[in-house]
Amino acid sequence: MGKVSTLRSRSLSSFAPRFVVSAGYRVAFRKRRVPSSVFPLDVVRGHGLEVGGPSLFFQHSLPVYRTAARIDGLNFADETMWEGSIRDGQPFVCGSKILGTQFLGEATDLAQFADDTFDFVLSCHSLEHSANPLRALEEWKRVVKSDGHIILVLPNKTAIFDHRRPTTKMSHLMKDFRSGVGEDDLTHLAEILELHDLTRDRAAGSLEAFTERSSRNFQNRGLHHHVFDLELLREMLDFFGIEEIASHQSYYDHLVVGRVHTMVSGSVPTTDSH
């Protein structure tokens, strides 16, 4: 697999402190619970991979941690703003519960996993941090077994600091995908610095601090490269021939669940019909 970027402790000195989960925050996630009529939990009873977790959303709002037999975790570095210090091969845990094994690697490069490894892939508020989300989704589909599932949860911009930014077009994601945009890309930095609402992102600090941190995004992955809505997520699934089986939208989140089917030939559409 490609080289994994590694953060050292000194590089975290200008970051916000590691997020401390309050009781009130846990209650907020319970209030964001996805109705059982929307999401059939039986699709996550096997062995899965979570990219960018663990997540309180999957603990409380959509409690897949309670039903899955095993969930391994994947994160891009051994120190992050969200998880603190982690190690490749250590237990992947949420609270006191061991879910599976922690792995290090890029969301866009799962070469350490063979085709058809997992029954499902989970991602919550993670895909927006990828510069090439279609490349990530292509990899996630590859490692999911036929008739397995991909569960995507993305932030609703109306509730967060992205509310001033335009929703990304599918044509833009396709262009990035076909040109092989890497995770070091800063194409959207000027737009982000102009439209990011720092009053809704107190952890980012001043504009000067946010600008400095953002310039080192390949090391910290704090930027939201793209802005999503439910329709864009559906277009992404359709691009790879992934069947949508469930969706849900709230003030805070966009959720879409797709079922992976093995294609007879080929894996990526070649038209620009989107």
C-alpha positions in Angstrom: 0.0 0.0 0.0 1.0 3.6 -0.3 3.0 5.3 2.4 0.9 6.3 5.4 1.4 9.9 6.6 2.5 9.9 10.3 2.0 12.8 12.7 4.4 13.3 15.6 3.3 14.7 19.0 5.0 18.0 18.4 2.9 18.5 15.2 -0.2 18.4 17.3 0.8 21.4 19.5 -1.2 23.9 17.4 -4.3 21.7 17.1 -7.3 21.9 19.3 -7.2 19.6 22.3 -8.5 16.1 21.8 -12.3 16.2 21.9 -13.7 15.3 25.3 -17.2 13.8 25.1 -19.6 15.2 27.6 -22.8 13.7 28.8 -24.8 16.3 26.9 -23.0 15.5 23.7 -24.0 11.8 24.1 -27.6 12.9 24.6 -27.4 14.9 21.4 -26.4 11.8 19.5 -29.3 9.8 21.0 -31.6 12.6 19.8 -30.2 12.1 16.3 -31.2 8.4 16.3 -32.1 7.0 12.9 -35.6 5.4 13.0 -35.4 1.6 12.9 -37.9 1.6 10.0 -35.2 3.4 7.9 -32.2 1.2 8.6 -32.3 -2.6 8.9 -29.6 -3.4 11.5 -29.4 -7.0 10.1 -27.1 -5.7 7.3 -24.4 -5.1 9.9 -24.3 -8.4 11.8 -21.1 -9.7 10.2 -17.5 -8.4 10.0 -17.1 -4.8 9.0 -14.5 -2.0 8.5 -15.0 1.5 9.8 -13.1 4.2 8.1 -12.3 7.2 10.4 -13.9 5.9 13.6 -15.0 5.2 16.2 -18.1 7.3 16.1 -20.7 8.2 18.7 -23.1 8.2 15.8 -22.6 4.4 15.4 -22.8 4.0 19.1 -26.0 5.9 19.8 -27.7 7.3 16.7 -27.4 4.2 14.5 -26.2 1.6 17.1 -24.4 -0.8 14.7 -21.7 -1.5 17.4 -24.3 -3.5 19.3 -25.2 -5.8 16.4 -22.0 -6.4 14.4 -19.9 -9.5 15.1 -16.7 -7.5 14.6 -15.7 -4.1 13.3 -12.1 -3.2 12.5 -11.0 0.4 12.2 -8.9 2.3 9.7 -7.3 5.7 10.3 -4.8 7.7 8.3 -2.1 8.2 11.0 -1.0 7.2 14.4 -1.9 10.6 15.9 -5.0 12.6 14.9 -7.0 15.5 16.2 -9.9 13.2 17.0 -8.5 9.9 18.3 -5.2 11.1 19.9 -2.6 8.3 19.7 -3.4 5.0 18.1 -1.2 2.1 16.9 -1.5 -0.3 14.0 -2.6 -3.6 15.3 -4.0 -2.4 18.6 -7.6 -3.0 19.6 -10.2 -0.8 17.9 -12.4 0.4 20.7 -15.4 2.6 21.4 -15.6 3.4 25.1 -14.8 0.2 27.0 -15.9 -2.1 24.1 -13.4 -3.7 21.9 -14.8 -3.8 18.4 -12.0 -5.3 16.4 -8.4 -4.4 15.3 -7.1 -0.9 14.5 -5.3 -0.4 11.2 -3.4 2.5 9.7 -3.8 3.5 6.1 -5.3 5.9 3.6 -9.1 5.8 3.0 -8.3 5.9 -0.7 -5.8 3.0 -0.6 -6.9 -0.2 1.1 -4.3 -2.4 -0.6 -3.6 -4.1 2.8 -7.1 -5.7 2.5 -8.0 -8.3 -0.2 -11.0 -8.0 -2.4 -14.3 -9.2 -0.8 -12.9 -9.1 2.8 -15.7 -7.4 4.7 -19.5 -7.8 5.0 -19.8 -4.0 5.3 -17.9 -0.7 5.4 -18.9 2.2 7.7 -18.0 5.8 7.5 -19.3 8.7 9.6 -18.3 12.3 9.0 -15.1 11.1 7.4 -15.5 11.0 3.6 -15.7 14.8 3.4 -12.1 14.8 4.7 -10.9 13.0 1.5 -9.7 15.0 -1.5 -10.8 12.2 -3.8 -14.0 10.7 -2.3 -14.8 8.6 -5.4 -11.4 7.0 -5.2 -12.2 6.2 -1.6 -15.6 4.8 -2.4 -14.1 2.7 -5.2 -11.8 1.1 -2.7 -14.5 0.6 -0.1 -16.6 -1.2 -2.7 -13.7 -3.4 -3.7 -13.2 -4.8 -0.2 -16.9 -5.5 0.4 -18.3 -8.9 -0.4 -21.1 -9.2 -3.0 -24.4 -8.3 -1.4 -22.5 -6.6 1.3 -23.2 -3.0 2.3 -21.6 0.5 2.5 -23.1 2.9 5.1 -22.2 6.6 4.6 -23.0 9.4 7.0 -22.0 12.9 5.9 -22.6 16.2 7.7 -25.5 18.4 6.6 -23.9 21.7 5.9 -26.8 23.6 7.4 -25.8 22.6 10.9 -22.0 23.2 10.7 -19.4 25.7 9.6 -19.8 24.7 5.9 -23.3 26.3 5.6 -21.9 29.2 3.4 -20.2 26.8 0.9 -21.9 25.5 -2.3 -22.7 21.8 -2.5 -20.1 20.0 -4.7 -21.2 18.9 -8.1 -20.9 15.3 -9.2 -19.0 16.4 -12.3 -16.3 17.9 -10.1 -15.9 14.7 -8.1 -15.6 12.8 -11.4 -13.0 15.1 -12.7 -10.9 14.7 -9.5 -11.4 10.9 -9.7 -10.2 10.6 -13.3 -7.3 12.9 -12.8 -6.1 11.0 -9.8 -6.2 13.9 -7.3 -4.1 13.0 -4.2 -4.8 13.6 -0.5 -2.3 16.5 -0.6 -4.6 18.5 -2.8 -5.4 22.0 -1.6 -7.6 23.1 -4.5 -10.4 24.2 -2.2 -8.3 26.0 0.3 -9.1 29.5 -0.9 -12.9 28.8 -0.9 -12.7 27.2 2.6 -10.7 30.2 4.1 -13.3 32.6 2.6 -16.5 30.8 3.5 -15.7 28.7 6.6 -17.8 30.0 9.5 -15.3 30.1 12.4 -18.1 31.1 14.8 -19.4 27.5 14.4 -15.9 26.1 14.7 -14.4 27.4 17.9 -11.8 24.7 18.1 -10.2 26.1 14.9 -9.2 29.3 16.7 -8.5 32.5 14.9 -8.4 32.9 11.2 -4.6 33.0 11.3 -4.5 29.7 13.3 -7.0 28.1 11.0 -5.1 29.2 7.9 -1.9 27.8 9.3 -3.4 24.5 10.3 -5.2 24.2 6.9 -2.0 24.8 5.0 -0.7 21.5 6.6 -3.8 19.6 5.8 -2.0 16.5 4.5 -0.6 16.1 8.0 -3.8 16.8 10.0 -6.7 16.2 7.5 -8.9 18.8 9.1 -10.3 20.3 6.0 -13.7 19.4 4.5 -12.6 19.2 0.8 -16.2 18.8 -0.5 -19.7 19.6 0.6 -22.4 16.9 0.3 -26.1 16.5 0.1 -28.2 13.4 -0.2 -28.6 13.7 -3.9 -24.8 13.8 -4.4 -24.4 10.7 -2.3 -27.0 8.9 -4.4 -25.1 9.9 -7.6 -21.9 8.5 -6.1 -23.5 5.2 -5.4 -25.0 5.1 -8.8 -21.6 5.9 -10.4 -20.3 2.6 -9.0 -23.4 0.5 -9.6 -24.2 0.4 -5.8 -27.8 -0.1 -5.1 -29.4 2.3 -2.6 -31.5 0.4 -0.1 -32.0 3.1 2.6 -31.5 6.8 3.2 -32.2 9.3 5.9 -31.7 13.1 6.3 -31.8 15.2 9.4 -30.8 18.7 10.3 -27.3 17.3 11.2 -26.6 14.4 8.9 -27.1 12.8 5.5 -27.2 8.9 5.6 -27.3 6.6 2.7 -26.9 2.8 2.7 -25.9 0.9 -0.4 -25.8 -2.8 -1.3 -22.8 -3.9 -3.4 -23.3 -6.2 -6.3 -20.5 -7.8 -8.2 -20.4 -6.5 -11.8 -20.1 -9.0 -14.6 -17.4 -6.9 -16.4 -15.8 -3.6 -15.6 -16.0 -1.6 -12.4 -16.2 2.1 -13.3 -18.5 3.8 -15.7 -16.8 5.6 -18.6 -19.5 8.0 -19.6 -19.9 11.6 -18.3 -23.7 11.3 -18.1 -23.7 12.6 -14.5 
